[in-house]
Every structure is written in structure tokens, then in C-alpha cells.
Amino acid sequence: MDYYTLVILGALIGFLALAALLLVPVYRFLQREDEAARRFTAEYLRRQQAAHPNGADHDETPEPPTQP
């Protein structure tokens, strides 16, 4: 093996190790945030459905009937 080949392989392996060292924590963080968002969404929807069982966005008062 040529000296340049060893340097290239060392640099490539070093780069891949550094990339993994930096990107794995970012990936794990994004996975945790995605799971938290799913849990929040499900919990939020349950609360909204419990607060408004008829499906209305807010409490609407019916309009009074008009007299002819």
C-alpha cells in the first residue's frame, strides 16, 4: 500500500467517525422530539374532545328565534 492510500483511508475513516459522533445525538434528539409531539397531539386532542363533546370549536349560543 502506498503512503497516500493510508492517509486517504485514515482521513475517510476519521471523517466518518466524526460525522457519526456529531449526527447520532442530533438524530436521537429529533426522534425524542417527534415522539413528544405525537404524545402532545394525542393528549391535546383527548382534552379538546372531552371539553367539547359535540364537536364545536367553542361554546356557541343559539340565535334567538325571530318573530314575524
C-alpha positions as CSV (number, residue, x, y, z in Angstrom):
1,M,0.0,0.0,0.0
2,D,1.1,3.4,-0.8
3,Y,1.5,6.1,1.8
4,Y,-1.1,8.3,0.2
5,T,-3.6,5.4,0.3
6,L,-3.1,5.1,4.1
7,V,-3.6,8.9,4.5
8,I,-6.8,8.8,2.4
9,L,-8.2,5.8,4.3
10,G,-7.3,7.4,7.6
11,A,-9.0,10.7,6.6
12,L,-12.0,8.9,5.3
13,I,-12.4,6.8,8.5
14,G,-11.8,9.8,10.6
15,F,-14.4,11.8,8.7
16,L,-17.0,9.1,9.0
17,A,-16.3,8.7,12.8
18,L,-16.6,12.5,13.3
19,A,-19.8,12.6,11.3
20,A,-21.3,9.8,13.3
21,L,-20.2,11.4,16.6
22,L,-21.9,14.6,15.6
23,L,-25.0,13.3,13.8
24,V,-26.1,10.4,16.1
25,P,-27.0,12.8,19.0
26,V,-28.9,15.1,16.6
27,Y,-30.8,12.1,15.2
28,R,-31.7,10.9,18.7
29,F,-32.8,14.3,19.8
30,L,-35.1,14.6,16.7
31,Q,-36.6,11.2,17.4
32,R,-37.4,12.2,21.0
33,E,-39.0,15.5,19.8
34,D,-41.0,13.6,17.3
35,E,-42.3,11.2,19.9
36,A,-43.1,14.1,22.3
37,A,-45.0,15.9,19.5
38,R,-47.1,12.7,18.9
39,R,-47.9,12.4,22.6
40,F,-48.8,16.1,22.9
41,T,-51.1,15.9,19.9
42,A,-52.9,12.8,21.2
43,E,-53.2,14.3,24.7
44,Y,-54.4,17.7,23.2
45,L,-57.0,16.0,21.1
46,R,-58.3,14.0,24.0
47,R,-58.6,17.2,26.1
48,Q,-60.4,19.0,23.3
49,Q,-62.8,16.2,22.7
50,A,-63.6,16.0,26.4
51,A,-64.1,19.8,26.6
52,H,-66.3,19.9,23.5
53,P,-68.0,16.5,23.1
54,N,-70.4,17.8,20.4
55,G,-67.5,18.8,18.1
56,A,-68.0,22.5,18.3
57,D,-64.9,24.7,18.4
58,H,-66.3,26.9,21.1
59,D,-69.5,27.3,23.0
60,E,-71.9,28.9,20.6
61,T,-75.1,30.4,21.9
62,P,-78.1,29.7,19.7
63,E,-79.6,32.7,18.0
64,P,-82.9,33.8,19.4
65,P,-85.9,33.0,17.2
66,T,-87.1,35.9,15.1
67,Q,-90.7,37.0,15.4
68,P,-92.7,37.5,12.2
